Amino acid sequence: MSVFKLYYNCVSPPCRTVHMVTKALKLNVKLIDVDILTQRYLEQLQNVNPQHTIPVLNDTGFILWDSHAISAYLVNRYGPQKLYPEETKLRALVDQRLHFDSGILYPTLRKIIVPIMFFNRFGLSKMDVIKIKQCYEFMDIFMGKSSIWLCGDEMTIADLSCLSTVSTMDMMYPIKEDEYPNLKRFLRNGERLPYYNDINLNGLNKLSSVIQQKFIKHKEEKEFSGGSKTKL
Ligand SMILES: N[C@@H](CCC(=O)N[C@@H](CS)C(=O)NCC(=O)O)C(=O)O
């Protein structure tokens, strides 16, 4: 069986998506750690991905980036197809949810998290909360009252994509059960996956501790310089 190389960092939601897809497909993957938290990653990725984003897959010389494209490729090539169904209308629905993650959900998260991680921004603005709540509302409607996953009762790659992103949003602004009961059900179903803790929760914990450290350092610096105390 071939061993894939995956340029990876567990703090990154799209990396966690692809890692979970490889687990769902029972594929062996060799993770190549990319130091996304410092500028060193640009050098590491310069001959691999001109867009310098992770994840990047290397399948015996075939290089592919973008978690959505990688997930679809892995299922198309290595099955089982139910993770990315072939039936035209079902696949169209999965594609819609994948584009939702790619075009709305993940960009919303990225816009909020990048200033926190790299530009000394602390806390969420009112506009951040409005944008997050809009994403929660959309996903709550996609789920409807009874389905297990975003496209019905079978899990697809769209679920794993949205799961890694929305669980990261949940870490920043918790999903309230009384406001978004269907979305909360989606999250709980995701948390029951056998590889969820090792991959997604582990990455979330790492990301959360990086953010906490930044807040603590900022608070100490403010106190040291005699400025007003910042609430975490
Ligand atoms: N649409 C892309 C987004 C990938 C992405 O933005 N990855 C971030 C880490 S979470 C990254 O590599 N950022 C570094 C950069 O943009 O230079 C995907 O799904 O793979």
The ligand as an SDF file (V2000), in Angstrom:
LIG
                    3D

 20 19  0  0  0  0  0  0  0  0999 V2000
   -8.7010   26.4410    0.9600 N   0  0  0  0  0  0  0  0  0  0  0  0
   -7.4690   25.9440    1.5340 C   0  0  0  0  0  0  0  0  0  0  0  0
   -7.0810   26.8030    2.7190 C   0  0  0  0  0  0  0  0  0  0  0  0
   -5.7090   26.4050    3.2390 C   0  0  0  0  0  0  0  0  0  0  0  0
   -5.1500   27.4260    4.2390 C   0  0  0  0  0  0  0  0  0  0  0  0
   -5.5220   28.6140    4.2140 O   0  0  0  0  0  0  0  0  0  0  0  0
   -4.2590   26.9420    5.0950 N   0  0  0  0  0  0  0  0  0  0  0  0
   -3.6210   27.8380    6.0620 C   0  0  0  0  0  0  0  0  0  0  0  0
   -3.4260   27.1060    7.3800 C   0  0  0  0  0  0  0  0  0  0  0  0
   -4.9520   26.8000    8.1540 S   0  0  0  0  0  0  0  0  0  0  0  0
   -2.2350   28.2000    5.5210 C   0  0  0  0  0  0  0  0  0  0  0  0
   -1.5420   27.3710    5.0060 O   0  0  0  0  0  0  0  0  0  0  0  0
   -1.8580   29.4700    5.6440 N   0  0  0  0  0  0  0  0  0  0  0  0
   -0.5790   29.9550    5.2270 C   0  0  0  0  0  0  0  0  0  0  0  0
   -0.6430   30.9530    4.1170 C   0  0  0  0  0  0  0  0  0  0  0  0
   -1.7420   31.2540    3.6060 O   0  0  0  0  0  0  0  0  0  0  0  0
    0.4340   31.4480    3.7390 O   0  0  0  0  0  0  0  0  0  0  0  0
   -7.6480   24.4740    1.9370 C   0  0  0  0  0  0  0  0  0  0  0  0
   -8.7910   24.0600    2.1830 O   0  0  0  0  0  0  0  0  0  0  0  0
   -6.6430   23.7360    1.9540 O   0  0  0  0  0  0  0  0  0  0  0  0
  1  2  1  0
  2  3  1  0
  2 18  1  0
  3  4  1  0
  4  5  1  0
  5  6  2  0
  5  7  1  0
  7  8  1  0
  8  9  1  0
  8 11  1  0
  9 10  1  0
 11 12  2  0
 11 13  1  0
 13 14  1  0
 14 15  1  0
 15 16  2  0
 15 17  1  0
 18 19  2  0
 18 20  1  0
M  END
$$$$
